[in-house]
Amino acid sequence: MTGVSGAGNPSDPSSAPAPVDVFVVVNTASDEAPAVATRVVRALLAAGAKVRGPEQDIGALDLAQDLDPQDRQTLADDAGEGSHGSDVVVVFGGDGTILRAAELAPANTPLLGVNLGHVGFLAEAEPEDVQFVVDCLTERRWEVEERTRLRVSVHREGRVVDGTWALNEVSVEKAARERMIEVLVEVDGHPLSRWGCDGVVCATPTGSTAYAFSAGGPVVWPEVEALLVVPLSAHALFARPLVVSPSSTISLDMAPGSQAVLWADGRRTIDVRAGDRLVVCADPDPVRFARLAPAPFTDRLVAKFDLPVEGWRGRARS
């Protein structure tokens, strides 16, 4: 985790930080997200911050009393280059909106999520924390946490024909409901097993609480450096979830007759043919998240999954 400089010495005007540059991403389909985002954007503008965002997202905000139409359009027009040049990307929505924001943000720009979804595992704050979020942003008070992301390439007849990345997981799944696919799994150049299955999920520790978890994979603490391989409905005696080295390369060979689709974070797809080889590894560029306060993953896990901990007699919490 890497620190970010704070507000400077209040008695020395020259040490005061420059106005923060914020890129906002909003779940415009939500009833609540635009209203919460409007409150934050109004406060940021009042504090002298620079705010930008995608045209559709800015258009969903109620800024008529704060900006004239031309100024409001400028906020949206500046989004043509995405979040390049911004200090932080603030996301109002659930995990799906954060994954969309990760597509818009350069690798070095941290994401800060305000949870307005169902679970919000990737989010840092809740709607009731709005003032705290504004204060931290305007004073540049956040820490940066790096998360592993995946890189996947599709090899066909000896050459790379496509590829993408994912924060949570890449999955290869059968294209036809009535037919399984057959996948030969290889780790670091050594064959492991052949599975007749509905698909295979390769996930990061961040994605261990998403699709991989639903498929029976383990929950992995974010600071653990590892990759997960989880078969989907495999018709095999050996079909347990696997945890492999973060430096490992996972290859999935599609058997003849296997027609499949590759999904990245459930958002981007690549058609996969029989005979294709999918190569998955950790991407050298991580995804960065802005954290405003220390939050042990165990506490996050208990809160998000509403785990029963009544009767705990451990040490008193400070």
Secondary structure, 3 states (H helix, E strand, C coil): CEECCCCCCCCCHHHCCCCCEEEEEECCCCCCHHHHHHHHHHHHHHCCCEEECCHHHHHCCCCCCCCCHHHHHHHHHHHHHCCCCCCEEEEEECHHHHHHHHHHCCCCCCEEEEECCCCCCCCCECHHHHHHHHHHHHCCCCEEEEECCEEEEEEECCEEEEEEEECCEEEEEECCCCCCEEEEEEECCEEEEEEEECEEEEECCHHHHCHHHHCCCCCCCCCCCCEEEEEECCCCCCCCCEEECCCCCEEEEECCCCCEEEEECCCEEEEECCCCEEEEEECCCCEEEEECCCCCHHHHHHHHHCCCCCCCCCCCCC
